[in-house]
Each structure stands twice: as C-alpha cells, then as structure tokens.
C-alpha cells in the first residue's frame, strides 16, 4: 500500500529535522513546523500573474491554493531520532473566501474536495497568524521549538516570544532540501507523466522540423508548448531553449526568435513539461536542412556527446561519486576531440588527455555539469550542501553528494563551439584552429535524459521511443509523407 500523501513527506521532513538537531533531538520536545504558501501576485494595476505555489510548501502540503499555511506538530518522546508517524499532526489552513475575489476568479477548492486528495489531520478555512500559535505539550515542562524558513516570522506575539517557544531557522531549510532529494512514490508517478508528455513534444517537433512545417525558433517553441498544454501540462518546467546553429553554443539561450540558418546545422531543443508541479528536463538535437539528416560534422559531435552520456549511464547507481562522473565526461570529450583532430596530440593519448585536462581546455567546450537533481524545481534542492567547487572542471556542477536510491537526476553532457568560452585559448598550441573552424557552425550539442536512481542502478524516465541515436532521429526528420 502506498504511503499516504502528503503525510509521508511530513514524516521524511521530521526525520531529517531530528537528525540535524542531535543531540538535542534525543530529548523530549514539541517540534512545530510553520510554513507559508505563496501569494497571488499582481502586475501593474490589476493583472494577475500565473500562480505557482512555493515549492517547499507544495511538497509538504500538496496544496496549490494561494495564501495558505501549513503547520506540522510532532511531540517527540525522546530517546532516539525516529519519528512515530501516528503522532504527526498536519493542519492545512486555507484563506477565507473573498467575495470580490470569487466574482473575478471563481470559487477556490472546498475543504472537502481537497480532503479527497490530501491526507492531513485537518483542513480548515480561515486563519490568522496568532491563531497558529503551537499548542501546549501533553507532557509537562517539555520545550517547544518553532521551525520556520528564514524569511518567515513565527506565529507568536511579543509576550509569547519572551516566555514561550524557541524560534529557530537553523534546521528547516536544510531538512527540507535533504528530504526532497529522495523522491516518494507519488512524486515518481508525476515525474513519469511529465517525462511522457515531454518526450511526445520532442518527437512531434522532430517531425515538424524535418517536414519543413517549422522554420524558425519561435514556431518551434509554440509547437512544443502547445503539445504539452493539450496533454495536461499547464506550465513548462522552465523557459524552453530552441537554439539553432550558433545560438546552441549559449547554454541557456531563450531568445527563441530567429529563423533557422540557411546553412545546414542542428536545432538544440532543451525543454520540459511540468506535471502537478514536477519537472521533466530533456534535450535533443534536430538536424536542420540537409534533407533532415545530420551533416558530417554535426553527426560526429552528436555521436561524441552520445558516447559521453553512455559512459555516464554506466556509472549511475547508489553511492556513485557525481564529481567522478563529471571528470569522466571531460576525459571522454578530450579523447573524442583528439580523434577528430580538433585537439593536437602531445604524446600518447593518455598523456595528451592529461595535458588537456590540466590546462582546463575541455571546459571551453563543456563548461557545465553532467547533470543535477530534478523534482519540483528543475534544478532541484539539496545538491550543494557544501557549496560549489573551485576546480575549473567542477565549477558549475550542481550536485556534489553521492547518489542515493530515489534521487532523480539529469544526465546531460554537451559539446559547444562558443567564441566567448574559447577566448582564453584562442592562441593555444594544443588546438588545431583550422580543424576547429570546420566545426564552428555546429553551435552546440547536448543530450539529456532523466534518471531515477534505483537499488540496482537506474530507471530512465525518458521513454525509449523518443529518438536519440542519429539513425532513429533521421528516421523521423528525413521521412517524407
């Protein structure tokens, strides 16, 4: 039987909260988590912005109603840091119904409707901050700890703050980030659905670009987003990247307003649907021109990046060192660019690779990380508990903890031809600049899938039917009805 949602999330959160608070957490105490949801934002005079619930609140409550609050009450008996799920009290507090708001925007969900989906101790309408003051513990002389995020004021009056509970922001952020890393069954279901919608949108766009129905970046984005909306994805997980030719060398290019180049090249499509708040993040490259087939140089770079991803896949399992996988990506890239003649040999292949990595030259072609955690945020929380690395090859890595079961990660190696990135090496003797010039028009290639780390290895959320090899992509893009 599946764990009750979102009660299971409260249990995970409290477990992390107590683990972070040792040895204090071994003593009896009432722990009271107070979270606030997002507010509806108005642009200009009276135009409502599309509402996206604050991710931590959404994860803990499952509630998408603006202006809500959540309290999680747990009286810990002490002696260990284990959580008794039967003693967790989760209460969702909805705002009062505003008659004027109903006139403009309609009725909000009722408490009864929400209770059909959300397993909480109670759901009630109407609240004020003082009304959410924590209750008196059942045991006498037991301390009370109110846990909030740093930007949230606790539900206490001045007198209560002097003689009452202890307010702390020290643990909640880290506890939330750690708890959100390991995905629950409900989260996995939503992410699979997001990936299926995303894959369909990518394959549909391959067909439209190959047939010539889509001729510019703007139309490409419109077709991708339309496909997702029609299948239940109201929002994109992030701003879609539709980068053709030289634009593909810009990592987060979101201009999406240029016609496709006249010269055959590739369209780098990095875009993902969001489903019930959960993100997919998938990248494919589509040949542009040349009868829907990759040119020689585009094919060579694409197959090199694909070999990088396949090498990363071989390492994915619980306990895997993400930084080691990142270094492996630079090694595979260096060897590939040596064989293509873009890099010059400086001894044996191993000696040449060591030289290239020590010079940081591969970072000019592959500056970002091999991937990141994925969840409610596209770059999900909890990946950098100790901050970023200063190592040039690891500088932009977004995940620096060993993999654990039920992490969802992206694997997205790439190779780019960006004059700005390459500028520090424009006079490098390790580069054959004439050969490099022949590949410049490729712009950039990235290939990205979404993987669930399992006990034995991984499960790829990105469906197998989404073309990824050169042959499979060309079977779609070079086909003519």
C-alpha positions in Angstrom: 0.0 0.0 0.0 1.4 3.4 -1.0 2.3 5.8 1.9 -0.4 8.4 2.4 0.4 11.7 0.6 1.5 14.3 1.8 1.7 12.7 5.3 4.8 10.7 4.2 6.5 14.0 3.3 5.9 15.3 6.8 7.4 12.1 8.2 10.5 12.5 6.0 10.9 16.1 6.9 10.7 15.5 10.7 13.1 12.6 10.4 15.7 14.9 8.7 14.9 17.7 11.2 15.6 15.5 14.2 18.8 14.0 12.6 20.2 17.5 12.0 19.4 18.6 15.6 21.4 16.0 17.6 22.0 15.6 20.5 19.1 18.0 21.3 16.7 15.9 19.3 17.2 12.9 21.6 15.4 14.8 24.4 11.6 15.2 24.6 10.3 18.2 22.8 7.4 19.5 20.8 8.6 20.4 17.3 6.3 22.7 15.4 6.9 23.5 11.7 5.2 26.6 10.3 5.2 27.1 6.5 3.5 29.7 4.4 2.4 29.3 0.8 2.8 31.8 -1.9 0.6 34.8 -2.5 -1.1 35.7 -5.8 1.0 38.4 -7.5 -0.5 41.4 -9.4 1.3 43.0 -12.3 0.6 46.7 -12.9 -2.8 47.7 -11.7 -5.0 44.6 -11.7 -3.5 41.8 -13.9 -3.0 38.6 -12.0 0.3 36.7 -12.7 0.0 33.0 -13.3 0.3 31.4 -9.8 3.0 28.9 -9.0 3.0 27.6 -5.4 6.1 27.9 -3.4 7.9 24.6 -3.9 8.7 23.7 -0.2 5.1 24.4 0.7 3.7 22.4 -2.2 6.0 19.5 -1.3 4.8 19.5 2.3 1.1 20.2 1.8 0.2 19.2 -1.7 -1.9 22.4 -1.8 -1.9 24.9 -4.7 -4.3 27.5 -3.1 -2.6 30.9 -2.8 -2.4 32.4 0.7 -2.5 29.1 2.6 -0.5 28.0 5.6 0.6 24.6 7.0 1.5 23.5 10.5 3.2 20.2 11.3 3.1 19.3 15.0 5.1 16.5 16.5 5.6 15.8 20.2 8.8 13.8 20.4 9.1 11.4 23.3 12.9 11.5 23.1 15.4 8.7 23.4 16.0 8.3 19.7 15.6 10.3 16.5 12.9 8.0 15.0 9.6 9.5 14.1 6.3 7.9 15.0 4.0 8.7 12.1 0.9 8.2 14.2 1.8 11.2 16.3 2.2 13.7 13.5 -0.5 16.3 13.2 -0.6 18.1 9.9 -3.0 21.0 9.5 -3.7 22.9 6.3 -5.1 26.4 6.8 -6.9 28.0 3.7 -7.6 31.7 3.4 -11.2 32.9 4.0 -13.3 33.2 0.9 -13.1 36.7 -0.5 -16.5 37.5 -2.2 -14.9 40.1 -4.5 -12.2 37.5 -5.5 -14.9 34.9 -6.2 -16.6 37.4 -8.6 -13.4 37.8 -10.6 -11.7 34.4 -10.3 -14.4 31.9 -9.1 -14.6 29.8 -6.0 -11.5 28.2 -4.6 -11.4 24.4 -3.9 -13.5 23.4 -0.9 -12.0 21.7 2.1 -14.0 18.5 1.2 -12.6 18.4 -2.3 -9.0 18.9 -1.0 -9.5 16.2 1.6 -10.2 13.6 -1.1 -6.6 14.1 -2.4 -4.7 15.1 0.7 -4.2 13.0 3.8 -3.8 15.6 6.5 -5.0 15.8 10.1 -7.3 18.7 9.2 -8.1 21.2 6.5 -9.9 24.3 7.5 -10.7 27.7 6.1 -9.8 31.0 7.8 -6.7 31.7 9.8 -4.7 34.5 11.3 -1.0 34.2 12.3 -1.7 34.4 16.1 -4.3 31.6 15.7 -1.5 29.2 14.6 0.4 29.5 17.9 1.6 26.0 18.8 -0.5 24.1 21.4 0.7 23.2 24.9 2.6 19.9 25.0 0.9 16.9 26.7 3.9 16.3 28.8 4.8 18.9 31.4 8.0 21.0 31.1 8.6 19.9 27.5 10.3 22.7 25.4 8.7 23.8 22.2 10.6 24.6 19.0 9.0 26.5 16.2 10.8 25.8 12.9 10.4 28.3 10.1 12.2 29.2 6.9 14.5 32.3 7.3 12.0 34.7 5.6 9.0 33.6 7.7 8.1 35.3 11.0 6.9 32.8 13.6 3.2 32.8 14.8 4.0 34.4 18.2 3.1 37.5 19.9 5.8 39.6 21.7 4.9 38.2 25.1 5.0 34.6 23.8 8.4 35.2 22.2 9.8 36.2 25.5 8.4 33.4 27.7 7.3 30.9 25.1 8.6 28.6 22.4 12.1 28.8 20.9 12.0 30.0 17.3 14.7 28.7 15.1 15.6 28.9 11.4 18.7 26.8 11.8 17.5 23.4 10.6 14.3 23.7 8.5 15.8 24.8 5.2 18.5 22.0 5.2 15.9 19.4 6.4 13.5 20.3 3.6 16.3 20.2 1.0 17.5 16.8 2.2 14.0 15.3 2.5 13.1 16.5 -1.0 16.1 14.7 -2.6 14.7 11.2 -2.3 11.5 11.0 -4.3 8.4 9.3 -3.0 6.0 7.1 -5.0 3.6 9.9 -5.7 6.4 12.1 -6.9 7.8 9.4 -9.1 4.4 8.9 -10.8 4.1 12.7 -11.5 7.6 12.8 -12.9 7.0 9.8 -15.2 3.9 11.6 -16.6 5.9 14.8 -17.1 8.5 12.8 -19.0 6.0 11.1 -21.2 4.4 14.4 -22.2 7.8 16.0 -22.8 9.0 13.1 -24.9 5.9 13.3 -27.1 6.5 17.1 -27.6 10.1 16.5 -28.6 9.3 13.8 -31.1 6.4 15.8 -32.6 8.8 18.7 -33.1 11.4 16.5 -34.8 8.7 15.6 -37.3 7.6 19.2 -37.9 11.2 20.5 -38.3 12.0 17.6 -40.6 9.0 18.2 -42.8 9.7 21.9 -43.1 6.5 22.9 -41.3 8.6 24.7 -38.6 11.2 27.1 -40.0 12.1 29.2 -37.0 12.8 29.1 -33.3 9.6 30.9 -32.3 7.4 28.4 -34.1 9.4 25.6 -32.6 8.7 26.8 -29.1 5.0 27.4 -29.9 4.6 23.9 -31.2 6.4 22.3 -28.2 4.4 24.3 -25.6 1.1 23.7 -27.4 1.6 19.9 -27.5 2.3 19.9 -23.7 -0.7 22.1 -22.9 -3.1 19.8 -24.8 -1.9 16.9 -22.7 -2.3 18.3 -19.3 0.8 20.3 -18.7 -0.3 23.9 -17.9 3.3 25.2 -17.4 6.7 24.5 -18.7 9.2 23.4 -16.1 11.5 26.2 -17.3 11.8 28.6 -20.2 12.2 26.4 -23.3 15.5 26.6 -25.2 15.2 26.5 -29.0 18.7 27.2 -30.2 19.6 26.8 -33.9 23.2 26.9 -35.1 25.5 29.3 -33.3 22.8 30.0 -30.7 23.2 26.5 -29.5 26.5 27.5 -28.1 24.8 29.6 -25.5 23.8 27.3 -22.6 20.5 28.9 -21.5 19.6 30.6 -24.8 15.9 31.6 -24.5 15.6 34.2 -27.2 13.8 31.7 -29.5 13.2 34.5 -32.1 15.5 33.7 -35.0 14.8 31.9 -38.3 16.8 28.7 -38.8 20.1 29.3 -40.5 20.4 28.8 -44.3 23.4 26.5 -43.8 22.5 23.0 -42.5 23.1 22.7 -38.8 21.2 21.5 -35.7 18.4 22.8 -33.6 19.1 22.2 -29.9 15.8 21.7 -28.0 16.1 21.8 -24.2 12.6 21.8 -22.9 10.4 20.0 -20.4 6.8 19.9 -19.3 5.7 20.3 -15.7 3.0 18.0 -14.3 1.4 18.7 -11.0 4.4 20.8 -10.1 7.0 18.3 -11.1 9.6 18.9 -13.8 10.9 17.0 -16.8 14.1 18.3 -18.4 15.0 16.7 -21.7 17.3 17.8 -24.5 17.5 16.5 -28.1 19.2 17.9 -31.2 17.3 18.0 -34.5 19.1 18.3 -37.9 18.1 21.5 -39.8 18.4 21.4 -43.6 20.4 18.8 -45.4 17.2 16.8 -46.1 16.6 16.2 -42.4 20.0 14.5 -42.0 23.0 15.4 -39.8 25.9 16.9 -41.7 29.3 15.1 -41.2 30.5 17.5 -38.5 27.1 17.6 -36.7 27.0 13.8 -36.7 30.5 13.5 -35.4 29.9 15.9 -32.5 26.5 14.4 -31.8 27.9 10.9 -31.6 30.7 12.1 -29.4 28.2 13.6 -26.9 26.1 10.4 -27.0 29.2 8.4 -26.1 29.7 10.7 -23.1 26.2 10.1 -21.9 26.5 6.3 -22.4 29.7 6.4 -20.3 27.9 8.3 -17.5 25.0 5.9 -17.6 27.4 3.0 -16.8 28.3 4.8 -13.5 24.8 5.5 -12.2 23.9 3.6 -9.0 23.6 4.3 -5.3 26.9 5.5 -3.9 28.2 6.8 -7.2 30.5 9.8 -7.0 28.9 12.5 -9.1 32.2 14.5 -9.2 34.0 11.4 -10.6 31.3 11.1 -13.3 31.9 14.8 -14.2 35.6 14.2 -14.6 34.9 11.1 -16.7 32.9 13.4 -19.1 35.9 15.6 -19.6 38.1 12.6 -20.2 35.7 11.1 -22.9 35.3 14.6 -24.5 39.1 15.1 -24.7 39.7 11.7 -26.3 36.9 12.4 -28.8 38.1 15.8 -29.8 41.7 14.4 -30.1 40.4 11.7 -32.6 38.6 14.4 -34.6 41.7 16.4 -34.8 40.4 19.5 -33.0 42.9 18.8 -30.2 46.5 18.1 -31.1 48.4 15.2 -29.6 51.2 15.9 -27.1 52.4 12.3 -26.7 50.3 9.2 -26.1 46.6 9.5 -25.9 46.7 9.3 -22.1 49.5 11.9 -21.9 47.6 14.2 -24.3 44.4 13.9 -22.3 46.2 14.6 -19.0 47.7 17.7 -20.6 44.4 18.9 -21.9 42.6 18.4 -18.6 45.4 20.1 -16.6 45.1 23.1 -18.9 41.4 23.2 -18.4 40.9 23.2 -22.2 37.9 20.8 -22.2 36.0 23.3 -20.1 36.0 25.7 -23.1 33.9 23.1 -25.0 32.0 21.6 -22.0 31.6 24.3 -19.2 28.6 22.9 -17.3 28.0 19.9 -15.1 26.9 16.5 -16.2 23.5 17.0 -14.5 21.6 17.9 -11.5 18.8 16.8 -9.2 15.3 17.1 -10.6 11.9 17.5 -8.9 9.6 20.4 -8.0 12.4 22.6 -9.1 14.1 21.9 -12.4 17.5 22.4 -10.6 16.2 20.7 -7.5 17.4 21.5 -4.0 19.9 19.6 -1.8 22.6 19.1 -4.4 25.2 21.6 -3.0 25.1 21.3 0.8 28.8 22.4 1.0 28.6 24.9 -1.9 30.3 24.9 -5.3 33.8 23.7 -6.1 36.6 26.0 -7.2 38.0 23.3 -9.5 37.6 24.5 -13.2 36.2 21.1 -14.3 33.7 21.1 -11.4 32.9 24.8 -11.2 29.4 24.7 -12.4 28.4 21.2 -11.1 25.0 21.4 -9.4 25.3 18.1 -7.5 28.2 17.3 -5.1 26.8 14.4 -3.0 27.0 10.7 -3.7 23.9 9.3 -5.4 21.2 7.7 -3.3 18.3 5.5 -4.1 15.3 7.5 -5.3 17.3 10.5 -6.4 16.1 11.7 -9.8 19.0 13.2 -11.8 19.5 14.6 -15.3 22.4 13.3 -17.3 23.2 16.0 -19.9 26.8 16.1 -21.3 27.4 18.5 -24.2 30.0 20.0 -26.6 29.8 23.6 -27.6 31.5 26.0 -30.1 31.3 29.3 -28.4 33.9 32.0 -29.2 33.4 33.6 -25.7 34.1 30.4 -23.9 37.1 29.7 -26.2 38.6 33.1 -26.0 41.2 32.3 -23.3 42.5 29.5 -25.5 42.5 31.3 -28.9 46.2 31.0 -29.2 46.6 27.5 -27.7 49.1 25.3 -29.4 47.0 22.3 -28.2 44.2 23.2 -30.7 44.3 22.8 -34.5 42.5 26.0 -35.2 41.9 25.2 -38.9 40.1 22.0 -37.9 38.1 23.7 -35.2 36.9 26.3 -37.7 35.2 23.5 -39.7 33.0 22.6 -36.7 32.1 26.1 -35.6 28.8 26.2 -37.4 27.5 23.2 -35.4 27.0 25.7 -32.5 26.4 23.1 -29.8 25.1 19.6 -29.0 23.6 18.5 -25.7 21.7 15.2 -25.0 19.7 14.9 -21.8 17.6 12.2 -20.1 16.1 12.0 -16.6 17.1 9.0 -14.4 15.7 7.6 -11.2 18.4 6.0 -9.1 17.3 2.5 -8.1 18.7 -0.2 -5.8 20.4 -1.9 -8.8 21.2 1.1 -10.9 18.7 3.4 -12.6 15.5 3.7 -14.5 15.3 6.1 -17.4 12.1 8.2 -17.1 12.7 9.5 -20.7 10.8 6.9 -22.8 12.8 4.6 -25.1 10.5 5.6 -28.0 11.9 9.1 -28.0 14.6 9.0 -30.8 18.2 9.6 -29.6 20.6 7.9 -31.9 21.4 9.6 -35.2 19.6 6.8 -37.1 16.5 7.0 -35.0 16.3 10.8 -35.3 16.8 10.8 -39.0 14.1 8.1 -39.4 11.8 10.9 -38.2 13.3 14.0 -39.7 14.3 12.6 -43.1 10.9 10.9 -43.6 8.6 12.3 -46.2 4.9 11.5 -46.1 
